[in-house]
C-alpha cells in the first residue's frame, strides 16, 4: 500500500522556461570549451573534475537562470488539484528537483503549496536523482515499497526503481509502451489509480 508520493517539479508540476541555450553558452565560456553540455548536470560534474570552486560557479550560473525562469513558470493542468487530492487522503508528499532551492522555493511560494510537502530536496542537497529520492524516503519515514515517485523522465522512473520505490511516468504525449511502469498523460489520471 502506497503511503507516500514523491513528485518531480519541472515537467511534472510546472514548466520552467529555462533558457538552456544561454546556460550552455555561459558554461562553455566558464569551462573554456565548445563541447555540448548534454546531459547538463553529468557534463558539468565531468568538466569540473572535482574542482569545487568551478562546480560552485557552474551551479550558481545555473541557479541564476533557473530563478529567472521561476518568475515565469506555468502550472501544469491539474497539478494543484492532484496535490490537494493526495494530501486530503493523508498521503505524505515530498518534492524532488534538479533545480536549485532558490528557484524551487520561488515557484512553490507563488503556487502557495510549500506546506503540502514533508520535504523539498533540490540540487543543493544532491545532484543525483536516486539520492534525492532516497533522502525523501528517509524523511517520510517509510519503506521504499510504500512510496510512489511521479516524474516526467525515464530517469525518474529508473531512479525510483533503484531505490525500491514504484513509479509513474507523466508523459503528455502518452508514451504507450514503457514496460517499467504505468504511464499517464494527465495528472488528473492519478486520482483514478488504486494505490492500495
PEHU-V785349 format. One line per field, one symbol per residue. ss: DSSP state (@ for helix, = for strand, . for the rest). psi: psi as a letter, one per 40 degrees, with the letter a starting at -180 (. if undefined). A space follows every 50 residues. Layout:
ss: ???
psi: ???
This chain:
ss: ...=====.=...==....@@@@@@@@@@@@........@@@@@@@@@.. .@@@@@@@@@@@@@@@@@@@...==...@@@@@@@@@@...=====.... @@@@@@@@@@@..@@@..===.......@@@@@@@@@@@@...@@@==== =..@@@@@@@@@@..=====...........===..@@@@@@....
psi: hheihhiicheddihhghgdddddddddddefieiighicddddddddfe hddddddddddddddddddeefihhhheddddddddddefihiihiieii ddddddddddefededhdihhadddiehdddddddddddefiideehhhh ieidddddddddeeiiihhhhdeghdghddiihieiddddeehhe.
